[in-house]
């Protein structure tokens, strides 16, 4: 593999393209505002399928797209008032 300008090439395919496709896999998270703490909370889905709200967006469960995050937010109980949030601004 050769490296040119910080981008690796392997067999004519840029590694940067692979990294970009991985970044698209984690395009959004589910969030809500905690009215008591006046802070954002992020959805973390455990291995068992239960969910919990965490304060760190890095600990939140990533979704492939805003569409998937919004779908998950809509599936939560109505009292949660959650919504999808992109991980990167455009």
N, C-alpha and C positions, 0 to 999 in steps of 0.2 A: 504494500500500500504506500503510495506517495502522498506527501502533504504539500499542498500549494496554498500559500496565504492563509494558513490555519484551517483549511478545508481538506479533509482526507478524500483521496480517490482510490477506489478499489474496483478494478475491472471496468473502468470508465464510468462508474456510477458514483456520484457524490455522496459521502456520508451525511452531509448537511441535509440532503433530501430525506434521508431516513430519520434524522433527528426532527425535522419539521413534521413528518407524518406522525411521529410519536407525540409531539406537542399537540397536534390536532385531536389526539385521543383523549386528552384532558382539557377540553375546551371550556367547561363551565362547572359551577358548583351550585348547590341549592342553599339559599340563605333566608334568614328572617331577622326582624329587628326585635330584640328583647325589650318590651316596653318598660320594665322595671329598671333594668340596668342601663337602658338607652345605649345598647351596644349591638353590633351585628353578631349573629350566631350562624354557624354553618353546619350542614347536615353531614353526619358521619354514619354510614351504614356498617354495622358490625358483620362479621363472618356468619353469624346466625340469622341475619336478616333484620334484626332490631335496629332502631335508629336512635341516635342521641345528638344533641346540639353541642358543638364545640366553639370556642372563641377564635381558634386559629384556622384560617382558610387553608393552610398547608396540611392540616390534619383532616380536612373534609374529604368526602368521597368525590373523586372527579368523575364527570360525565363527559361523554364523547362530544357532545354539542349542546348548544343552548336549548335545542328542541328536547333532547333527552332530560336535561335538568328541569325544564319547565314541565315536562310530563310527570316527573317524579314529584315536583312541588304540588301539582294538581291532585295527585293521588294521596297526599297526606291529609289528615283530618282538617276540616275547615277552620278550626280554631288556631291552627299553626300559622296561617297566612304567609306561606313561604313563596319564594319566587326564584327563578334561575338568574345567575350572575355570571358573566363571562370572566374567565381568568385573566385575559389580556384585553386591554382596550384597543380599539381599531383606530 
